[in-house]
Amino acid sequence: MTELQGSCGSLPYSVVRDGAFVHVALCSLVDEPSLRPTKHIFVGSKAPWFEITDDLPQFGEHAT
């Protein structure tokens, strides 16, 4: 299930895996998020021009 933002057509959130997870776009939040990134996943398929500049662990595929 996905919902399009009325004014720009972006996806503020999506419900996946039969409702087990909800992905929320950070740009759709009003308050600063309380959770912070802990790792980068799927970096093996990122664009070659995109540079990750923090010190978080990086995984080529999904990490558990």
C-alpha positions, 0 to 999 in steps of 0.5 A, spaced: 500 500 500 502 506 498 499 513 498 501 519 494 503 526 496 497 530 493 501 536 492 508 533 489 506 526 488 512 523 492 511 517 497 511 520 504 510 512 506 509 505 504 506 499 507 510 493 505 510 485 507 503 485 508 503 490 513 509 488 517 513 494 516 512 501 514 517 505 510 516 513 512 520 518 508 524 523 512 522 529 508 514 527 511 516 528 518 515 534 522 519 533 528 526 531 528 526 523 528 528 520 534 532 514 531 538 515 527 541 510 522 546 505 524 548 502 518 548 502 510 545 496 506 546 495 499 552 499 498 554 494 493 549 496 488 549 504 489 551 509 484 558 509 483 558 517 483 555 517 490 560 517 496 558 515 503 562 520 508 560 518 515 563 512 519 557 507 519 558 500 517 557 499 510 554 492 507 554 490 500 547 487 501 542 486 506 545 486 514 541 483 519 
